[in-house]
Amino acid sequence: MLEPRALDGLRRLRLLDPVGAKTCTAAIRALADEPRPEGAFPLGESGYYRLAVGTWRVLYQVDEDALFVLNIGRAS
């Protein structure tokens, strides 16, 4: 599920980097099958993860029954 802030980030990304937007979208879809892929960085014990996708990052939370994409932005 994409949270409103993540949807806004994806819309901005489509304008700035259409190829990056497609890559991020594919990575988000893949999270449905594997919510903790290689390269996902857990943020402590919070249940939050950061996934680098090229020059972009996806911040998401893994819950027992769902995955929530919280934000999409530039990797620092």
PQR file with spaces between the fields and no chain letter, atoms N, CA, C, O and H, PARSE charges and radii, in Angstrom:
ATOM       1  N    MET     1       0.842   -1.175    0.000 -0.4000 1.5000
ATOM       2  CA   MET     1       0.000    0.000    0.000 -0.0000 2.0000
ATOM       3  C    MET     1       0.892    1.245    0.000  0.5500 1.7000
ATOM       4  O    MET     1       1.810    1.367    0.812 -0.5500 1.4000
ATOM       5  N    LEU     2       0.612    2.139   -0.903 -0.4000 1.5000
ATOM       6  CA   LEU     2       1.362    3.394   -0.963 -0.0000 2.0000
ATOM       7  C    LEU     2       0.653    4.444   -0.123  0.5500 1.7000
ATOM       8  O    LEU     2      -0.515    4.755   -0.355 -0.5500 1.4000
ATOM       9  H    LEU     2      -0.133    2.040   -1.562  0.4000 1.0000
ATOM      10  N    GLU     3       1.356    4.977    0.835 -0.4000 1.5000
ATOM      11  CA   GLU     3       0.832    6.062    1.661 -0.0000 2.0000
ATOM      12  C    GLU     3       0.808    7.347    0.824  0.5500 1.7000
ATOM      13  O    GLU     3       1.530    7.439   -0.169 -0.5500 1.4000
ATOM      14  H    GLU     3       2.305    4.724    1.024  0.4000 1.0000
ATOM      15  N    PRO     4      -0.006    8.341    1.205 -0.5600 1.5000
ATOM      16  CA   PRO     4      -0.117    9.575    0.418  0.2800 2.0000
ATOM      17  C    PRO     4       1.234   10.250    0.132  0.5500 1.7000
ATOM      18  O    PRO     4       1.463   10.731   -0.978 -0.5500 1.4000
ATOM      19  N    ARG     5       2.110   10.284    1.116 -0.4000 1.5000
ATOM      20  CA   ARG     5       3.425   10.914    0.909 -0.0000 2.0000
ATOM      21  C    ARG     5       4.236   10.159   -0.147  0.5500 1.7000
ATOM      22  O    ARG     5       4.948   10.770   -0.944 -0.5500 1.4000
ATOM      23  H    ARG     5       1.924    9.893    2.017  0.4000 1.0000
ATOM      24  N    ALA     6       4.124    8.832   -0.149 -0.4000 1.5000
ATOM      25  CA   ALA     6       4.827    8.021   -1.145 -0.0000 2.0000
ATOM      26  C    ALA     6       4.235    8.248   -2.538  0.5500 1.7000
ATOM      27  O    ALA     6       4.972    8.302   -3.522 -0.5500 1.4000
ATOM      28  H    ALA     6       3.545    8.335    0.498  0.4000 1.0000
ATOM      29  N    LEU     7       2.916    8.381   -2.625 -0.4000 1.5000
ATOM      30  CA   LEU     7       2.284    8.675   -3.915 -0.0000 2.0000
ATOM      31  C    LEU     7       2.772   10.013   -4.465  0.5500 1.7000
ATOM      32  O    LEU     7       3.067   10.132   -5.654 -0.5500 1.4000
ATOM      33  H    LEU     7       2.317    8.338   -1.825  0.4000 1.0000
ATOM      34  N    ASP     8       2.855   11.014   -3.594 -0.4000 1.5000
ATOM      35  CA   ASP     8       3.370   12.321   -4.022 -0.0000 2.0000
ATOM      36  C    ASP     8       4.812   12.198   -4.503  0.5500 1.7000
ATOM      37  O    ASP     8       5.186   12.785   -5.519 -0.5500 1.4000
ATOM      38  H    ASP     8       2.615   10.917   -2.628  0.4000 1.0000
ATOM      39  N    GLY     9       5.617   11.434   -3.770 -0.4000 1.5000
ATOM      40  CA   GLY     9       7.008   11.231   -4.171 -0.0000 2.0000
ATOM      41  C    GLY     9       7.117   10.539   -5.515  0.5500 1.7000
ATOM      42  O    GLY     9       7.972   10.887   -6.329 -0.5500 1.4000
ATOM      43  H    GLY     9       5.312   10.958   -2.945  0.4000 1.0000
ATOM      44  N    LEU    10       6.257    9.562   -5.752 -0.4000 1.5000
ATOM      45  CA   LEU    10       6.276    8.852   -7.031 -0.0000 2.0000
ATOM      46  C    LEU    10       5.843    9.765   -8.174  0.5500 1.7000
ATOM      47  O    LEU    10       6.395    9.684   -9.272 -0.5500 1.4000
ATOM      48  H    LEU    10       5.562    9.280   -5.091  0.4000 1.0000
ATOM      49  N    ARG    11       4.876   10.621   -7.931 -0.4000 1.5000
ATOM      50  CA   ARG    11       4.449   11.583   -8.963 -0.0000 2.0000
ATOM      51  C    ARG    11       5.591   12.538   -9.320  0.5500 1.7000
ATOM      52  O    ARG    11       5.831   12.814  -10.495 -0.5500 1.4000
ATOM      53  H    ARG    11       4.428   10.687   -7.039  0.4000 1.0000
ATOM      54  N    ARG    12       6.288   13.036   -8.303 -0.4000 1.5000
ATOM      55  CA   ARG    12       7.426   13.926   -8.563 -0.0000 2.0000
ATOM      56  C    ARG    12       8.524   13.182   -9.318  0.5500 1.7000
ATOM      57  O    ARG    12       9.143   13.720  -10.236 -0.5500 1.4000
ATOM      58  H    ARG    12       6.093   12.812   -7.349  0.4000 1.0000
ATOM      59  N    LEU    13       8.747   11.950   -8.916 -0.4000 1.5000
ATOM      60  CA   LEU    13       9.787   11.147   -9.546 -0.0000 2.0000
ATOM      61  C    LEU    13       9.477   10.904  -11.020  0.5500 1.7000
ATOM      62  O    LEU    13      10.385   10.911  -11.851 -0.5500 1.4000
ATOM      63  H    LEU    13       8.244   11.514   -8.170  0.4000 1.0000
ATOM      64  N    ARG    14       8.215   10.690  -11.349 -0.4000 1.5000
ATOM      65  CA   ARG    14       7.831   10.495  -12.757 -0.0000 2.0000
ATOM      66  C    ARG    14       8.195   11.703  -13.609  0.5500 1.7000
ATOM      67  O    ARG    14       8.574   11.558  -14.772 -0.5500 1.4000
ATOM      68  H    ARG    14       7.477   10.684  -10.674  0.4000 1.0000
ATOM      69  N    LEU    15       8.081   12.893  -13.031 -0.4000 1.5000
ATOM      70  CA   LEU    15       8.436   14.111  -13.764 -0.0000 2.0000
ATOM      71  C    LEU    15       9.951   14.276  -13.885  0.5500 1.7000
ATOM      72  O    LEU    15      10.455   14.664  -14.940 -0.5500 1.4000
ATOM      73  H    LEU    15       7.773   13.011  -12.087  0.4000 1.0000
ATOM      74  N    LEU    16      10.669   13.983  -12.809 -0.4000 1.5000
ATOM      75  CA   LEU    16      12.118   14.184  -12.777 -0.0000 2.0000
ATOM      76  C    LEU    16      12.897   13.083  -13.492  0.5500 1.7000
ATOM      77  O    LEU    16      13.878   13.351  -14.186 -0.5500 1.4000
ATOM      78  H    LEU    16      10.260   13.668  -11.953  0.4000 1.0000
ATOM      79  N    ASP    17      12.451   11.851  -13.314 -0.4000 1.5000
ATOM      80  CA   ASP    17      13.212   10.698  -13.799 -0.0000 2.0000
ATOM      81  C    ASP    17      12.251    9.561  -14.132  0.5500 1.7000
ATOM      82  O    ASP    17      12.054    8.666  -13.310 -0.5500 1.4000
ATOM      83  H    ASP    17      11.654   11.634  -12.750  0.4000 1.0000
ATOM      84  N    PRO    18      11.649    9.580  -15.321 -0.5600 1.5000
ATOM      85  CA   PRO    18      10.670    8.549  -15.671  0.2800 2.0000
ATOM      86  C    PRO    18      11.225    7.121  -15.592  0.5500 1.7000
ATOM      87  O    PRO    18      10.515    6.203  -15.183 -0.5500 1.4000
ATOM      88  N    VAL    19      12.467    6.937  -15.976 -0.4000 1.5000
ATOM      89  CA   VAL    19      13.072    5.603  -15.901 -0.0000 2.0000
ATOM      90  C    VAL    19      13.230    5.184  -14.439  0.5500 1.7000
ATOM      91  O    VAL    19      12.951    4.037  -14.092 -0.5500 1.4000
ATOM      92  H    VAL    19      13.044    7.683  -16.308  0.4000 1.0000
ATOM      93  N    GLY    20      13.673    6.102  -13.586 -0.4000 1.5000
ATOM      94  CA   GLY    20      13.799    5.831  -12.163 -0.0000 2.0000
ATOM      95  C    GLY    20      12.449    5.509  -11.533  0.5500 1.7000
ATOM      96  O    GLY    20      12.360    4.672  -10.635 -0.5500 1.4000
ATOM      97  H    GLY    20      13.899    7.034  -13.868  0.4000 1.0000
ATOM      98  N    ALA    21      11.399    6.176  -12.005 -0.4000 1.5000
ATOM      99  CA   ALA    21      10.053    5.910  -11.489 -0.0000 2.0000
ATOM     100  C    ALA    21       9.626    4.486  -11.833  0.5500 1.7000
ATOM     101  O    ALA    21       9.047    3.791  -10.999 -0.5500 1.4000
ATOM     102  H    ALA    21      11.471    6.856  -12.735  0.4000 1.0000
ATOM     103  N    LYS    22       9.909    4.055  -13.053 -0.4000 1.5000
ATOM     104  CA   LYS    22       9.566    2.686  -13.447 -0.0000 2.0000
ATOM     105  C    LYS    22      10.365    1.674  -12.642  0.5500 1.7000
ATOM     106  O    LYS    22       9.836    0.635  -12.245 -0.5500 1.4000
ATOM     107  H    LYS    22      10.379    4.620  -13.731  0.4000 1.0000
ATOM     108  N    THR    23      11.628    1.969  -12.401 -0.4000 1.5000
ATOM     109  CA   THR    23      12.470    1.063  -11.617 -0.0000 2.0000
ATOM     110  C    THR    23      11.968    0.978  -10.175  0.5500 1.7000
ATOM     111  O    THR    23      11.909   -0.111   -9.602 -0.5500 1.4000
ATOM     112  H    THR    23      12.057    2.812  -12.724  0.4000 1.0000
ATOM     113  N    CYS    24      11.610    2.113   -9.590 -0.4000 1.5000
ATOM     114  CA   CYS    24      11.079    2.121   -8.223 -0.0000 2.0000
ATOM     115  C    CYS    24       9.743    1.376   -8.150  0.5500 1.7000
ATOM     116  O    CYS    24       9.498    0.629   -7.203 -0.5500 1.4000
ATOM     117  H    CYS    24      11.658    2.998  -10.055  0.4000 1.0000
ATOM     118  N    THR    25       8.891    1.578   -9.140 -0.4000 1.5000
ATOM     119  CA   THR    25       7.606    0.885   -9.163 -0.0000 2.0000
ATOM     120  C    THR    25       7.807   -0.622   -9.225  0.5500 1.7000
ATOM     121  O    THR    25       7.127   -1.372   -8.524 -0.5500 1.4000
ATOM     122  H    THR    25       9.090    2.185   -9.909  0.4000 1.0000
ATOM     123  N    ALA    26       8.737   -1.066  -10.058 -0.4000 1.5000
ATOM     124  CA   ALA    26       9.026   -2.501  -10.152 -0.0000 2.0000
ATOM     125  C    ALA    26       9.571   -3.037   -8.830  0.5500 1.7000
ATOM     126  O    ALA    26       9.214   -4.138   -8.411 -0.5500 1.4000
ATOM     127  H    ALA    26       9.289   -0.457  -10.626  0.4000 1.0000
ATOM     128  N    ALA    27      10.434   -2.260   -8.174 -0.4000 1.5000
ATOM     129  CA   ALA    27      10.994   -2.686   -6.882 -0.0000 2.0000
ATOM     130  C    ALA    27       9.906   -2.775   -5.820  0.5500 1.7000
ATOM     131  O    ALA    27       9.915   -3.690   -4.997 -0.5500 1.4000
ATOM     132  H    ALA    27      10.724   -1.366   -8.515  0.4000 1.0000
ATOM     133  N    ILE    28       8.971   -1.832   -5.833 -0.4000 1.5000
ATOM     134  CA   ILE    28       7.872   -1.843   -4.863 -0.0000 2.0000
ATOM     135  C    ILE    28       6.977   -3.054   -5.098  0.5500 1.7000
ATOM     136  O    ILE    28       6.549   -3.710   -4.148 -0.5500 1.4000
ATOM     137  H    ILE    28       8.964   -1.089   -6.502  0.4000 1.0000
ATOM     138  N    ARG    29       6.699   -3.346   -6.354 -0.4000 1.5000
ATOM     139  CA   ARG    29       5.881   -4.532   -6.657 -0.0000 2.0000
ATOM     140  C    ARG    29       6.582   -5.807   -6.196  0.5500 1.7000
ATOM     141  O    ARG    29       5.932   -6.731   -5.708 -0.5500 1.4000
ATOM     142  H    ARG    29       7.047   -2.814   -7.125  0.4000 1.0000
ATOM     143  N    ALA    30       7.896   -5.861   -6.349 -0.4000 1.5000
ATOM     144  CA   ALA    30       8.654   -7.044   -5.933 -0.0000 2.0000
ATOM     145  C    ALA    30       8.626   -7.218   -4.420  0.5500 1.7000
ATOM     146  O    ALA    30       8.763   -8.335   -3.921 -0.5500 1.4000
ATOM     147  H    ALA    30       8.424   -5.110   -6.746  0.4000 1.0000
ATOM     148  N    LEU    31       8.448   -6.119   -3.685 -0.4000 1.5000
ATOM     149  CA   LEU    31       8.368   -6.211   -2.225 -0.0000 2.0000
ATOM     150  C    LEU    31       7.159   -7.025   -1.769  0.5500 1.7000
ATOM     151  O    LEU    31       7.162   -7.576   -0.668 -0.5500 1.4000
ATOM     152  H    LEU    31       8.337   -5.212   -4.090  0.4000 1.0000
ATOM     153  N    ALA    32       6.137   -7.102   -2.600 -0.4000 1.5000
ATOM     154  CA   ALA    32       4.964   -7.906   -2.250 -0.0000 2.0000
ATOM     155  C    ALA    32       5.337   -9.377   -2.112  0.5500 1.7000
ATOM     156  O    ALA    32       4.791  -10.082   -1.264 -0.5500 1.4000
ATOM     157  H    ALA    32       6.134   -6.655   -3.494  0.4000 1.0000
ATOM     158  N    ASP    33       6.267   -9.842   -2.945 -0.4000 1.5000
ATOM     159  CA   ASP    33       6.708  -11.235   -2.891 -0.0000 2.0000
ATOM     160  C    ASP    33       7.826  -11.448   -1.871  0.5500 1.7000
ATOM     161  O    ASP    33       7.877  -12.477   -1.197 -0.5500 1.4000
ATOM     162  H    ASP    33       6.711   -9.270   -3.635  0.4000 1.0000
ATOM     163  N    GLU    34       8.706  -10.477   -1.768 -0.4000 1.5000
ATOM     164  CA   GLU    34       9.853  -10.588   -0.851 -0.0000 2.0000
ATOM     165  C    GLU    34      10.019   -9.258   -0.122  0.5500 1.7000
ATOM     166  O    GLU    34      10.718   -8.371   -0.612 -0.5500 1.4000
ATOM     167  H    GLU    34       8.665   -9.641   -2.316  0.4000 1.0000
ATOM     168  N    PRO    35       9.375   -9.105    1.059 -0.5600 1.5000
ATOM     169  CA   PRO    35       9.407   -7.821    1.757  0.2800 2.0000
ATOM     170  C    PRO    35      10.764   -7.449    2.355  0.5500 1.7000
ATOM     171  O    PRO    35      10.979   -6.303    2.748 -0.5500 1.4000
ATOM     172  N    ARG    36      11.666   -8.408    2.423 -0.4000 1.5000
ATOM     173  CA   ARG    36      12.999   -8.119    2.964 -0.0000 2.0000
ATOM     174  C    ARG    36      14.065   -8.621    1.990  0.5500 1.7000
ATOM     175  O    ARG    36      14.807   -9.551    2.305 -0.5500 1.4000
ATOM     176  H    ARG    36      11.491   -9.340    2.104  0.4000 1.0000
ATOM     177  N    PRO    37      14.140   -8.005    0.806 -0.5600 1.5000
ATOM     178  CA   PRO    37      15.110   -8.481   -0.178  0.2800 2.0000
ATOM     179  C    PRO    37      16.539   -8.134    0.225  0.5500 1.7000
ATOM     180  O    PRO    37      16.774   -7.313    1.111 -0.5500 1.4000
ATOM     181  N    GLU    38      17.476   -8.776   -0.442 -0.4000 1.5000
ATOM     182  CA   GLU    38      18.878   -8.428   -0.231 -0.0000 2.0000
ATOM     183  C    GLU    38      19.045   -6.971   -0.621  0.5500 1.7000
ATOM     184  O    GLU    38      18.563   -6.549   -1.672 -0.5500 1.4000
ATOM     185  H    GLU    38      17.285   -9.444   -1.162  0.4000 1.0000
ATOM     186  N    GLY    39      19.707   -6.218    0.195 -0.4000 1.5000
ATOM     187  CA   GLY    39      19.888   -4.798   -0.075 -0.0000 2.0000
ATOM     188  C    GLY    39      18.939   -3.915    0.710  0.5500 1.7000
ATOM     189  O    GLY    39      19.142   -2.702    0.775 -0.5500 1.4000
ATOM     190  H    GLY    39      20.098   -6.561    1.049  0.4000 1.0000
ATOM     191  N    ALA    40      17.900   -4.496    1.310 -0.4000 1.5000
ATOM     192  CA   ALA    40      17.003   -3.713    2.166 -0.0000 2.0000
ATOM     193  C    ALA    40      17.687   -3.538    3.515  0.5500 1.7000
ATOM     194  O    ALA    40      18.191   -4.502    4.092 -0.5500 1.4000
ATOM     195  H    ALA    40      17.735   -5.481    1.257  0.4000 1.0000
ATOM     196  N    PHE    41      17.702   -2.330    4.006 -0.4000 1.5000
ATOM     197  CA   PHE    41      18.399   -2.005    5.244 -0.0000 2.0000
ATOM     198  C    PHE    41      17.379   -1.788    6.355  0.5500 1.7000
ATOM     199  O    PHE    41      16.600   -0.838    6.281 -0.5500 1.4000
ATOM     200  H    PHE    41      17.293   -1.547    3.537  0.4000 1.0000
ATOM     201  N    PRO    42      17.356   -2.639    7.388 -0.5600 1.5000
ATOM     202  CA   PRO    42      16.406   -2.428    8.484  0.2800 2.0000
ATOM     203  C    PRO    42      16.823   -1.230    9.334  0.5500 1.7000
ATOM     204  O    PRO    42      18.008   -1.019    9.589 -0.5500 1.4000
ATOM     205  N    LEU    43      15.850   -0.464    9.758 -0.4000 1.5000
ATOM     206  CA   LEU    43      16.109    0.696   10.608 -0.0000 2.0000
ATOM     207  C    LEU    43      15.805    0.316   12.051  0.5500 1.7000
ATOM     208  O    LEU    43      14.735    0.616   12.580 -0.5500 1.4000
ATOM     209  H    LEU    43      14.887   -0.636    9.551  0.4000 1.0000
ATOM     210  N    GLY    44      16.763   -0.345   12.666 -0.4000 1.5000
ATOM     211  CA   GLY    44      16.611   -0.805   14.043 -0.0000 2.0000
ATOM     212  C    GLY    44      15.571   -1.900   14.151  0.5500 1.7000
ATOM     213  O    GLY    44      15.422   -2.725   13.250 -0.5500 1.4000
ATOM     214  H    GLY    44      17.632   -0.589   12.236  0.4000 1.0000
ATOM     215  N    GLU    45      14.862   -1.899   15.248 -0.4000 1.5000
ATOM     216  CA   GLU    45      13.819   -2.891   15.507 -0.0000 2.0000
ATOM     217  C    GLU    45      12.432   -2.333   15.190  0.5500 1.7000
ATOM     218  O    GLU    45      11.426   -2.910   15.602 -0.5500 1.4000
ATOM     219  H    GLU    45      14.983   -1.229   15.980  0.4000 1.0000
ATOM     220  N    SER    46      12.372   -1.234   14.472 -0.4000 1.5000
ATOM     221  CA   SER    46      11.118   -0.518   14.248 -0.0000 2.0000
ATOM     222  C    SER    46      10.187   -1.185   13.245  0.5500 1.7000
ATOM     223  O    SER    46       8.991   -0.893   13.234 -0.5500 1.4000
ATOM     224  H    SER    46      13.190   -0.766   14.137  0.4000 1.0000
ATOM     225  N    GLY    47      10.703   -2.071   12.406 -0.4000 1.5000
ATOM     226  CA   GLY    47       9.890   -2.630   11.330 -0.0000 2.0000
ATOM     227  C    GLY    47       9.976   -1.814   10.058  0.5500 1.7000
ATOM     228  O    GLY    47       9.357   -2.159    9.052 -0.5500 1.4000
ATOM     229  H    GLY    47      11.674   -2.308   12.415  0.4000 1.0000
ATOM     230  N    TYR    48      10.745   -0.724   10.097 -0.4000 1.5000
ATOM     231  CA   TYR    48      10.954    0.107    8.921 -0.0000 2.0000
ATOM     232  C    TYR    48      12.196   -0.374    8.171  0.5500 1.7000
ATOM     233  O    TYR    48      13.167   -0.843    8.766 -0.5500 1.4000
ATOM     234  H    TYR    48      11.248   -0.444   10.915  0.4000 1.0000
ATOM     235  N    TYR    49      12.131   -0.240    6.843 -0.4000 1.5000
ATOM     236  CA   TYR    49      13.255   -0.627    5.991 -0.0000 2.0000
ATOM     237  C    TYR    49      13.501    0.463    4.957  0.5500 1.7000
ATOM     238  O    TYR    49      12.596    1.201    4.567 -0.5500 1.4000
ATOM     239  H    TYR    49      11.342    0.142    6.360  0.4000 1.0000
ATOM     240  N    ARG    50      14.753    0.537    4.530 -0.4000 1.5000
ATOM     241  CA   ARG    50      15.142    1.457    3.455 -0.0000 2.0000
ATOM     242  C    ARG    50      15.726    0.597    2.345  0.5500 1.7000
ATOM     243  O    ARG    50      16.591   -0.245    2.586 -0.5500 1.4000
ATOM     244  H    ARG    50      15.488   -0.063    4.847  0.4000 1.0000
ATOM     245  N    LEU    51      15.246    0.816    1.133 -0.4000 1.5000
ATOM     246  CA   LEU    51      15.720    0.072   -0.015 -0.0000 2.0000
ATOM     247  C    LEU    51      16.227    1.059   -1.060  0.5500 1.7000
ATOM     248  O    LEU    51      15.474    1.906   -1.540 -0.5500 1.4000
ATOM     249  H    LEU    51      14.543    1.500    0.937  0.4000 1.0000
ATOM     250  N    ALA    52      17.497    0.948   -1.406 -0.4000 1.5000
ATOM     251  CA   ALA    52      18.066    1.799   -2.449 -0.0000 2.0000
ATOM     252  C    ALA    52      17.704    1.207   -3.807  0.5500 1.7000
ATOM     253  O    ALA    52      17.872    0.013   -4.054 -0.5500 1.4000
ATOM     254  H    ALA    52      18.109    0.260   -1.016  0.4000 1.0000
ATOM     255  N    VAL    53      17.201    2.081   -4.679 -0.4000 1.5000
ATOM     256  CA   VAL    53      16.841    1.693   -6.042 -0.0000 2.0000
ATOM     257  C    VAL    53      17.520    2.700   -6.957  0.5500 1.7000
ATOM     258  O    VAL    53      16.963    3.757   -7.252 -0.5500 1.4000
ATOM     259  H    VAL    53      17.064    3.051   -4.478  0.4000 1.0000
ATOM     260  N    GLY    54      18.728    2.366   -7.405 -0.4000 1.5000
ATOM     261  CA   GLY    54      19.511    3.318   -8.189 -0.0000 2.0000
ATOM     262  C    GLY    54      19.851    4.520   -7.324  0.5500 1.7000
ATOM     263  O    GLY    54      20.413    4.374   -6.239 -0.5500 1.4000
ATOM     264  H    GLY    54      19.181    1.508   -7.165  0.4000 1.0000
ATOM     265  N    THR    55      19.510    5.706   -7.806 -0.4000 1.5000
ATOM     266  CA   THR    55      19.780    6.935   -7.049 -0.0000 2.0000
ATOM     267  C    THR    55      18.600    7.317   -6.156  0.5500 1.7000
ATOM     268  O    THR    55      18.581    8.404   -5.578 -0.5500 1.4000
ATOM     269  H    THR    55      19.053    5.825   -8.687  0.4000 1.0000
ATOM     270  N    TRP    56      17.634    6.436   -6.047 -0.4000 1.5000
ATOM     271  CA   TRP    56      16.435    6.700   -5.251 -0.0000 2.0000
ATOM     272  C    TRP    56      16.351    5.726   -4.090  0.5500 1.7000
ATOM     273  O    TRP    56      17.021    4.694   -4.080 -0.5500 1.4000
ATOM     274  H    TRP    56      17.649    5.554   -6.517  0.4000 1.0000
ATOM     275  N    ARG    57      15.523    6.064   -3.111 -0.4000 1.5000
ATOM     276  CA   ARG    57      15.321    5.169   -1.983 -0.0000 2.0000
ATOM     277  C    ARG    57      13.834    5.048   -1.691  0.5500 1.7000
ATOM     278  O    ARG    57      13.054    5.974   -1.910 -0.5500 1.4000
ATOM     279  H    ARG    57      14.979    6.903   -3.118  0.4000 1.0000
ATOM     280  N    VAL    58      13.474    3.889   -1.195 -0.4000 1.5000
ATOM     281  CA   VAL    58      12.095    3.608   -0.818 -0.0000 2.0000
ATOM     282  C    VAL    58      12.099    3.303    0.673  0.5500 1.7000
ATOM     283  O    VAL    58      12.822    2.415    1.124 -0.5500 1.4000
ATOM     284  H    VAL    58      14.108    3.136   -1.017  0.4000 1.0000
ATOM     285  N    LEU    59      11.311    4.021    1.425 -0.4000 1.5000
ATOM     286  CA   LEU    59      11.155    3.789    2.856 -0.0000 2.0000
ATOM     287  C    LEU    59       9.824    3.077    3.048  0.5500 1.7000
ATOM     288  O    LEU    59       8.780    3.555    2.604 -0.5500 1.4000
ATOM     289  H    LEU    59      10.724    4.743    1.059  0.4000 1.0000
ATOM     290  N    TYR    60       9.875    1.925    3.716 -0.4000 1.5000
ATOM     291  CA   TYR    60       8.647    1.170    3.900 -0.0000 2.0000
ATOM     292  C    TYR    60       8.638    0.481    5.248  0.5500 1.7000
ATOM     293  O    TYR    60       9.662    0.357    5.920 -0.5500 1.4000
ATOM     294  H    TYR    60      10.723    1.536    4.077  0.4000 1.0000
ATOM     295  N    GLN    61       7.442    0.034    5.622 -0.4000 1.5000
ATOM     296  CA   GLN    61       7.251   -0.647    6.897 -0.0000 2.0000
ATOM     297  C    GLN    61       6.622   -2.006    6.619  0.5500 1.7000
ATOM     298  O    GLN    61       5.689   -2.126    5.825 -0.5500 1.4000
ATOM     299  H    GLN    61       6.611    0.134    5.076  0.4000 1.0000
ATOM     300  N    VAL    62       7.144   -3.013    7.281 -0.4000 1.5000
ATOM     301  CA   VAL    62       6.593   -4.351    7.163 -0.0000 2.0000
ATOM     302  C    VAL    62       5.756   -4.624    8.405  0.5500 1.7000
ATOM     303  O    VAL    62       6.259   -4.584    9.528 -0.5500 1.4000
ATOM     304  H    VAL    62       7.901   -2.915    7.926  0.4000 1.0000
ATOM     305  N    ASP    63       4.493   -4.897    8.192 -0.4000 1.5000
ATOM     306  CA   ASP    63       3.583   -5.258    9.271 -0.0000 2.0000
ATOM     307  C    ASP    63       3.288   -6.750    9.116  0.5500 1.7000
ATOM     308  O    ASP    63       3.692   -7.354    8.123 -0.5500 1.4000
ATOM     309  H    ASP    63       4.085   -4.929    7.280  0.4000 1.0000
ATOM     310  N    GLU    64       2.603   -7.341   10.062 -0.4000 1.5000
ATOM     311  CA   GLU    64       2.316   -8.768    9.996 -0.0000 2.0000
ATOM     312  C    GLU    64       1.582   -9.151    8.710  0.5500 1.7000
ATOM     313  O    GLU    64       1.930  -10.145    8.073 -0.5500 1.4000
ATOM     314  H    GLU    64       2.275   -6.850   10.869  0.4000 1.0000
ATOM     315  N    ASP    65       0.586   -8.384    8.330 -0.4000 1.5000
ATOM     316  CA   ASP    65      -0.253   -8.735    7.192 -0.0000 2.0000
ATOM     317  C    ASP    65      -0.120   -7.795    5.999  0.5500 1.7000
ATOM     318  O    ASP    65      -0.760   -8.015    4.971 -0.5500 1.4000
ATOM     319  H    ASP    65       0.303   -7.576    8.847  0.4000 1.0000
ATOM     320  N    ALA    66       0.693   -6.760    6.117 -0.4000 1.5000
ATOM     321  CA   ALA    66       0.738   -5.765    5.050 -0.0000 2.0000
ATOM     322  C    ALA    66       2.107   -5.105    4.962  0.5500 1.7000
ATOM     323  O    ALA    66       2.927   -5.187    5.876 -0.5500 1.4000
ATOM     324  H    ALA    66       1.213   -6.581    6.953  0.4000 1.0000
ATOM     325  N    LEU    67       2.318   -4.454    3.837 -0.4000 1.5000
ATOM     326  CA   LEU    67       3.529   -3.684    3.608 -0.0000 2.0000
ATOM     327  C    LEU    67       3.089   -2.275    3.246  0.5500 1.7000
ATOM     328  O    LEU    67       2.246   -2.091    2.368 -0.5500 1.4000
ATOM     329  H    LEU    67       1.651   -4.388    3.094  0.4000 1.0000
ATOM     330  N    PHE    68       3.652   -1.286    3.913 -0.4000 1.5000
ATOM     331  CA   PHE    68       3.280    0.107    3.692 -0.0000 2.0000
ATOM     332  C    PHE    68       4.485    0.871    3.164  0.5500 1.7000
ATOM     333  O    PHE    68       5.516    0.944    3.833 -0.5500 1.4000
ATOM     334  H    PHE    68       4.337   -1.435    4.626  0.4000 1.0000
ATOM     335  N    VAL    69       4.364    1.438    1.971 -0.4000 1.5000
ATOM     336  CA   VAL    69       5.422    2.288    1.426 -0.0000 2.0000
ATOM     337  C    VAL    69       5.152    3.686    1.931  0.5500 1.7000
ATOM     338  O    VAL    69       4.113    4.277    1.636 -0.5500 1.4000
ATOM     339  H    VAL    69       3.526    1.378    1.427  0.4000 1.0000
ATOM     340  N    LEU    70       6.105    4.218    2.701 -0.4000 1.5000
ATOM     341  CA   LEU    70       5.918    5.488    3.377 -0.0000 2.0000
ATOM     342  C    LEU    70       6.439    6.674    2.595  0.5500 1.7000
ATOM     343  O    LEU    70       5.846    7.752    2.624 -0.5500 1.4000
ATOM     344  H    LEU    70       6.949    3.739    2.940  0.4000 1.0000
ATOM     345  N    ASN    71       7.558    6.480    1.888 -0.4000 1.5000
ATOM     346  CA   ASN    71       8.160    7.612    1.185 -0.0000 2.0000
ATOM     347  C    ASN    71       9.070    7.105    0.072  0.5500 1.7000
ATOM     348  O    ASN    71       9.640    6.017    0.159 -0.5500 1.4000
ATOM     349  H    ASN    71       8.040    5.604    1.865  0.4000 1.0000
ATOM     350  N    ILE    72       9.192    7.906   -0.960 -0.4000 1.5000
ATOM     351  CA   ILE    72      10.113    7.656   -2.065 -0.0000 2.0000
ATOM     352  C    ILE    72      10.868    8.961   -2.273  0.5500 1.7000
ATOM     353  O    ILE    72      10.255   10.017   -2.427 -0.5500 1.4000
ATOM     354  H    ILE    72       8.729    8.790   -1.031  0.4000 1.0000
ATOM     355  N    GLY    73      12.173    8.893   -2.277 -0.4000 1.5000
ATOM     356  CA   GLY    73      12.962   10.105   -2.440 -0.0000 2.0000
ATOM     357  C    GLY    73      14.365    9.798   -2.904  0.5500 1.7000
ATOM     358  O    GLY    73      14.721    8.642   -3.136 -0.5500 1.4000
ATOM     359  H    GLY    73      12.671    8.034   -2.152  0.4000 1.0000
ATOM     360  N    ARG    74      15.153   10.838   -3.035 -0.4000 1.5000
ATOM     361  CA   ARG    74      16.533   10.700   -3.477 -0.0000 2.0000
ATOM     362  C    ARG    74      17.403   10.058   -2.407  0.5500 1.7000
ATOM     363  O    ARG    74      17.304   10.395   -1.227 -0.5500 1.4000
ATOM     364  H    ARG    74      14.863   11.776   -2.847  0.4000 1.0000
ATOM     365  N    ALA    75      18.243    9.146   -2.823 -0.4000 1.5000
ATOM     366  CA   ALA    75      19.190    8.529   -1.886 -0.0000 2.0000
ATOM     367  C    ALA    75      20.244    9.556   -1.548  0.5500 1.7000
ATOM     368  O    ALA    75      20.680   10.314   -2.414 -0.5500 1.4000
ATOM     369  H    ALA    75      18.323    8.872   -3.781  0.4000 1.0000
ATOM     370  N    SER    76      20.654    9.584   -0.307 -0.4000 1.5000
ATOM     371  CA   SER    76      21.672   10.574    0.086 -0.0000 2.0000
ATOM     372  C    SER    76      23.041    9.963    0.099  0.5500 1.7000
ATOM     373  O    SER    76      24.019   10.646    0.406 -0.5500 1.4000
ATOM     374  H    SER    76      20.300    8.968    0.397  0.4000 1.0000
